[in-house]
Amino acid sequence: MFNRYFAFAIPILISLACVQCSNHKEEEPLNVVLFLVDDLGWKDVGCYGSTFYETPNIDRLAKEGVRFTNAYAACHVCSPTRASILTGKYPATLNLTDWLPGRRDFPFQKLKNVEINQHLPYGENTLPKALKEYGYSTAIFGKWHLGEDSASTVRHGFDQHIPDWNRGWPKEGYHFPYGMKGLEEGVKGEYLTDRLTDEALKYIEQNKNNPFFLYLSHFAVHDPIEGRPDLVKKYRKKLKNSVSAKGPPYILEGKPGFENPQLRTELDCLLDDEKYSGFKIFPNQTVKIKQHQDNIQFAAMVESVNKSIGRILNKLEELNIENHTLVIFYSDNGGMSAANFGDPDRVISNDELDKAFSTSNVPLRGGKGWLYEGGIRVPLIIKWPNKGLKATVCDVPVTSPDFYPTILEILGIQDQTENTDGVSLVPLLKGKKEINRNTIFWHFPHYSNHGKQSPGGAIRYGDYKLLEYYENSQVQLFNLKDDIEEQYDLSELEPDKVKELKTMLNNWRVSIGAKMMEKNPDYEDF
Ligand SMILES: [Ca+2]
């Protein structure tokens, strides 16, 4: 009798325990994986239209979540977007509007670069601080770039940061040895993106039984453009067997805000002029922009990132926590289709093109360092298991300050979302077609490394986007619904719309105390 009782009772007790277990699990806070890629362009992913780079794991994530087609970075360079992700505030609100430490002033500038905070201010609420208060373990693996103080990440709420290196690029590149503190041990042939993933997997294992916030912030695909040799070999073969892309490999791009803007047809004609051969800053501050996705080193870097997210997703499945983990895949700015002219006299030789130009953002105009869509529109996928939509595309414009209120609302932690500039994306993840916000703003009071173009700001309002240039108050107006390529400037045709958007942009700058540029006393008119 005793034995028979236990023969029935044990399976019942086990199943009751499992119900208890799964109920308990439901109530536990979700884990958060914020997977940030550096400088990954909007078109650099298979599900966003790349046919050369292979990204099956990123595409798989898109099938498990919501893919945003109008997702923006708050800035076209690294640090400001990163600051906005962690705080929910615009870079201009934080006075952190350029990459750190920032670009020095040159005599060609009519205006002086605004002075910015040299680290994310320690008084700010941040995602890791907020989550830590609710019992989360918090870790960042990879790039920080929000202050060079090595205690910076800990002071902002991270329990752990590997490596102890806070600049914007991997110190010695992507191949071991890396020369970065915290990653001294390794093996020959090891690749940085793989290694950071190894560290992240270890962290997930260690924290599988408690809520964790994993910020896997890859240095990839920022330059130096160095792929893993086996993958480079694969893409060399793929390129050889591919049909040659149509059209010129590079086009000339005029200086935005130039008083006498050159038409596309005029710029295209100049390509044949000897004065415009090679790669440097040309007359009227024009530069060349890459048009084809054919850089095999870069393709290998993208595939490594794809492998990294695949390994993370597999680990979550293996530990049976994939339905208990929010996953966000995002990039901090557009692809580097324009070379870096931090040294304005730089001349790039033909054999260095694949080191200076990573990708093409076509059909988007411009690239990293520009306020055109190529600089600020990026891939974004959010997987919110059980509650959020799957395999869905969302066209509503969203931006990086939105992550902070979104993550906190998803986790049910809403007591620290006051005074943020972002808006929770929860309604969009649940299938609504709009959120309570119809304008997104940009403010870049600096000269960019990627050309000599005028500093400026921008506003997206519905389908319209207005760009304003601070050297001369010139504007450009585009309707992105009809003209995602930003080729048809409507500013002369629609003066009322220009006035309306200019006023909104100005009012926003005033409301957040945005710093404006002053005349450069050392300006030399060449
Ligand atoms: Ca970046």
Residues whose N, C-alpha, C, O or C-beta is under 5 A from the ligand:
A	BS01	CA	D38 D39 V77 C78 D332 N333
